[in-house]
Amino acid sequence: MKLINLFDYEQAAQSKMRASFFGYYAGGAGDEITLRENRTVFDSIKLRPRVLIDVSHRTLETTILGHPTALPVVIAPMALAKLAHRKGEVAIATAAKKAGIIHCLSTLSSTSLETVASVGAANWFQLYIYKERGITTRLIERAAAAGYKALVLTVDTAVVGVRENLLRTGFRPPRGVKAENFTEFYGAKAALRLPAQFSPIDFDSSLTWDDLKWLIANSSLPVLVKGVLRGDDAKRAIDCGVAGIIVSNHGGRQLDTAVAGIKALPEVVAAVGAQTEVLVDGGIRRGTDIVKALALGARAVLVGRPVLWGLAVSAQKGVEQIFDVLKRELDIAMALCGCSSVGEIGPDLITE
Ligand SMILES: Cc1cc2nc3c(=O)[nH]c(=O)nc-3n(C[C@H](O)[C@H](O)[C@H](O)COP(=O)(O)O)c2cc1C
């Protein structure tokens, strides 16, 4: 099968992967209504292209929190990449470096944050706050020491959403695939400590805005929050001192029937867009999706599952191909909208 777009990579990955592993990546919470909505909202937004503009010289380059990037795309943090390929997060980080984009490593990565850092990509580190605060402070220290450029605190995970397909397939990570960042705390058998919902340790369900302030006070790195879906929450996060906001419903894996990120984006941008950079994720599969997100005020987007599909299909090369496809599609979409640079993408390009 010729792999032309990101949906083709998903199909190819499905045919290569063990069904329960594919299901762990692909699935969402509950009835998967939010998971589907993440796609259908993009499909329903229509573009109003500008014509007769010289677009013969185009660039997709921009900056995110002052960091240069080849395109307005960040790799979303995703747990256990080694389920797709044994080279896991190292292959992803190497592809990110080649593509000139930022890679956000998951706390629950199957490769240690230090090993991933040794690749030399521009990395952010995604974090949860755990019941044992010492684990959190130690991870912050390690990320800073390893050269990570920012911390991303995921705040939509007071408890872990129920992904019913996992209960049906009886998913368990195989031997050798474990949350490597936690071996320091739990020993080499960290994988065995993964409870039913695949978190190596207990998330702290008692977290409040004070804990966000605590994290910011205890971090030398800028902190973004991921998982905000409301303007008022975004404002509170800014008041706490965050460096950026990621509008996200966790790829439909947490609260089912939660609003799609792209639908929540205008409210968040209206609330805090003048003060900070706002990023969005969930269902971004096409160059036109990126144009729509930027037109609605996002600085950049995060792309999740397609990275894992590329990894499953052909390791680092497959991940590189995912970004080649997105780059080509974004370039064409911008040209056809009359935009030579991402800064020219504006709200006038959108119609209901
Ligand atoms: C397999 C998988 C694992 C994920 N693990 C994490 C994680 O550890 N931390 C986190 O903040 N988000 C996690 N996410 C959510 C992603 O960061 C991102 O918000 C979402 O996947 C974006 O939607 P998309 O997959 O439709 O592009 C995960 C998503 C998937 C698919």
The ligand as a MOL file (V3000), in Angstrom:
LIG
                    3D

  0  0  0     0  0            999 V3000
M  V30 BEGIN CTAB
M  V30 COUNTS 31 33 0 0 0
M  V30 BEGIN ATOM
M  V30 1 C -0.8600 6.4460 23.3700 0
M  V30 2 C -0.9940 7.8010 23.9730 0
M  V30 3 C -0.3290 8.0930 25.1420 0
M  V30 4 C -0.4290 9.3690 25.7100 0
M  V30 5 N 0.2830 9.6450 26.8290 0
M  V30 6 C 0.2620 10.9110 27.3360 0
M  V30 7 C 1.0760 11.2450 28.4410 0
M  V30 8 O 1.8010 10.4210 28.9660 0
M  V30 9 N 0.9990 12.5090 28.9010 0
M  V30 10 C 0.1910 13.4670 28.3270 0
M  V30 11 O 0.1670 14.6160 28.7620 0
M  V30 12 N -0.5530 13.1720 27.2540 0
M  V30 13 C -0.5410 11.9280 26.7390 0
M  V30 14 N -1.2920 11.6370 25.6380 0
M  V30 15 C -2.0850 12.7060 24.9830 0
M  V30 16 C -1.2550 13.4130 23.9020 0
M  V30 17 O -0.2120 14.1560 24.4570 0
M  V30 18 C -2.1090 14.3680 23.0500 0
M  V30 19 O -2.7900 15.2760 23.8910 0
M  V30 20 C -3.1090 13.6890 22.1330 0
M  V30 21 O -2.6590 12.4220 21.7340 0
M  V30 22 C -3.3370 14.5560 20.8990 0
M  V30 23 O -4.3090 14.0060 20.0840 0
M  V30 24 P -3.9840 13.1700 18.7370 0
M  V30 25 O -3.4250 11.8660 19.1660 0
M  V30 26 O -5.3400 13.0610 18.1130 0
M  V30 27 O -3.0330 13.9830 17.8830 0
M  V30 28 C -1.2250 10.3600 25.0770 0
M  V30 29 C -1.8820 10.0550 23.8850 0
M  V30 30 C -1.7730 8.7990 23.3240 0
M  V30 31 C -2.4730 8.5290 22.0260 0
M  V30 END ATOM
M  V30 BEGIN BOND
M  V30 1 1 1 2
M  V30 2 1 2 3
M  V30 3 2 2 30
M  V30 4 2 3 4
M  V30 5 1 4 5
M  V30 6 1 4 28
M  V30 7 2 5 6
M  V30 8 1 6 7
M  V30 9 1 6 13
M  V30 10 2 7 8
M  V30 11 1 7 9
M  V30 12 1 9 10
M  V30 13 2 10 11
M  V30 14 1 10 12
M  V30 15 2 12 13
M  V30 16 1 13 14
M  V30 17 1 14 15
M  V30 18 1 14 28
M  V30 19 1 15 16
M  V30 20 1 16 17
M  V30 21 1 16 18
M  V30 22 1 18 19
M  V30 23 1 18 20
M  V30 24 1 20 21
M  V30 25 1 20 22
M  V30 26 1 22 23
M  V30 27 1 23 24
M  V30 28 2 24 25
M  V30 29 1 24 26
M  V30 30 1 24 27
M  V30 31 2 28 29
M  V30 32 1 29 30
M  V30 33 1 30 31
M  V30 END BOND
M  V30 END CTAB
M  END
